[in-house]
Amino acid sequence: MDSPSIRIRSLLGLLAILAVAWLAWSGIYKPLILGLGVVSCLLSVWVAVRIGFFDRAVFSLQVISRLPRYWSWLLPEIAKSSFEVARVILHPKLPISATIVEFDALPPGPVGQAILGNSISLTPGTVTMDVHDGKLRVHCLTRHGAEEIMAGGFNRRAAELTQD
Amino acid sequence: MSMMIDIVSWILLLSGGAFVFIGGIGALRMPNFYTRVHAASLTDSMGTILILAGIMLQAGWSLALIKLLAILVFLLLTCPTASYALANAALLSGLKPDAKTLSPDDKGRPTP
């Protein structure tokens, strides 16, 4: 549980992000539209308070600042495995060797594990099937893809992304 | 210059379309549920990225570019979540994947 002042700060931060998003999205600056914007931003913050978004510090600005570097690593991985999966699909013999990998997630928190699982799913040829008690179960289209996951690149990078 | 941008944009759009098409072929050719999900994820990730990048080049520096970027980010956040929900629901409802299991303890020795 954080102190009230930190909660107020992150609440105002969310309000600012929502306001900027509204202004950038709509592009129409008439009183009615701006008024609707104010109402919907306040409504969203109220819903966020109701679901307990501010009770636990789940997401930090630090993570967002590290995202560009993470994405610039993830994008080539996605491209590489896309070509691999496309090759398997178009191969006349359909050379699949479905393999399931189970391993412990290195990122300790729920956000880190969600980012890890989603990054693996986003890469074609590997889909996260289960995240439970810090253990991931990943279904891979080929044994080669399974070995890539076992090498632990995803796990290490996701842990670096979300560490304090 | 605009000719150059058009050419690059068309290459991106066509290759994105090709990935979506291959993903469709894969969804038909794959033998079971879990392997079909892999084919669909080809459409989700590579198809989305290439097609939206192609449209972004057509949009140029404008408000539309910011919106397209936001669409890309939201799609890349939600598609894997949907895939996970699908695969997890199948797993929990008892659909057994036809696959070998690898875990770090057995150093790559496949278990039946």
HADDOCK unambig.tbl for C-alpha pairs under 7 A between the chains (distance, minus, plus):
assign (segid A and resid 25 and name CA) (segid B and resid 67 and name CA) 6.78 0.50 0.50
assign (segid A and resid 79 and name CA) (segid B and resid 46 and name CA) 6.81 0.50 0.50
assign (segid A and resid 82 and name CA) (segid B and resid 42 and name CA) 6.25 0.50 0.50
assign (segid A and resid 82 and name CA) (segid B and resid 46 and name CA) 6.56 0.50 0.50
assign (segid A and resid 86 and name CA) (segid B and resid 22 and name CA) 6.46 0.50 0.50
assign (segid A and resid 89 and name CA) (segid B and resid 26 and name CA) 5.31 0.50 0.50
assign (segid A and resid 98 and name CA) (segid B and resid 99 and name CA) 4.85 0.50 0.50
assign (segid A and resid 98 and name CA) (segid B and resid 100 and name CA) 6.71 0.50 0.50
assign (segid A and resid 99 and name CA) (segid B and resid 99 and name CA) 4.91 0.50 0.50
assign (segid A and resid 99 and name CA) (segid B and resid 100 and name CA) 4.80 0.50 0.50
assign (segid A and resid 99 and name CA) (segid B and resid 101 and name CA) 5.71 0.50 0.50
assign (segid A and resid 99 and name CA) (segid B and resid 102 and name CA) 6.96 0.50 0.50
assign (segid A and resid 100 and name CA) (segid B and resid 99 and name CA) 6.24 0.50 0.50
assign (segid A and resid 100 and name CA) (segid B and resid 100 and name CA) 5.96 0.50 0.50
assign (segid A and resid 100 and name CA) (segid B and resid 101 and name CA) 4.54 0.50 0.50
assign (segid A and resid 100 and name CA) (segid B and resid 102 and name CA) 5.94 0.50 0.50
assign (segid A and resid 101 and name CA) (segid B and resid 101 and name CA) 5.86 0.50 0.50
assign (segid A and resid 101 and name CA) (segid B and resid 102 and name CA) 4.84 0.50 0.50
assign (segid A and resid 101 and name CA) (segid B and resid 103 and name CA) 5.69 0.50 0.50
assign (segid A and resid 102 and name CA) (segid B and resid 102 and name CA) 6.56 0.50 0.50
assign (segid A and resid 102 and name CA) (segid B and resid 103 and name CA) 5.05 0.50 0.50
assign (segid A and resid 103 and name CA) (segid B and resid 103 and name CA) 6.30 0.50 0.50
assign (segid A and resid 103 and name CA) (segid B and resid 104 and name CA) 6.56 0.50 0.50
assign (segid A and resid 118 and name CA) (segid B and resid 80 and name CA) 5.24 0.50 0.50
assign (segid A and resid 118 and name CA) (segid B and resid 81 and name CA) 6.40 0.50 0.50
assign (segid A and resid 121 and name CA) (segid B and resid 80 and name CA) 5.19 0.50 0.50
assign (segid A and resid 122 and name CA) (segid B and resid 45 and name CA) 6.17 0.50 0.50
assign (segid A and resid 122 and name CA) (segid B and resid 80 and name CA) 5.32 0.50 0.50
assign (segid A and resid 124 and name CA) (segid B and resid 38 and name CA) 6.03 0.50 0.50
assign (segid A and resid 124 and name CA) (segid B and resid 41 and name CA) 5.50 0.50 0.50
assign (segid A and resid 124 and name CA) (segid B and resid 42 and name CA) 5.35 0.50 0.50
assign (segid A and resid 125 and name CA) (segid B and resid 38 and name CA) 5.13 0.50 0.50
assign (segid A and resid 126 and name CA) (segid B and resid 38 and name CA) 6.74 0.50 0.50
assign (segid A and resid 128 and name CA) (segid B and resid 84 and name CA) 5.93 0.50 0.50
assign (segid A and resid 129 and name CA) (segid B and resid 84 and name CA) 5.85 0.50 0.50
assign (segid A and resid 129 and name CA) (segid B and resid 87 and name CA) 5.21 0.50 0.50
assign (segid A and resid 129 and name CA) (segid B and resid 88 and name CA) 4.96 0.50 0.50
assign (segid A and resid 130 and name CA) (segid B and resid 88 and name CA) 5.83 0.50 0.50
assign (segid A and resid 141 and name CA) (segid B and resid 35 and name CA) 6.27 0.50 0.50
assign (segid A and resid 141 and name CA) (segid B and resid 38 and name CA) 6.85 0.50 0.50
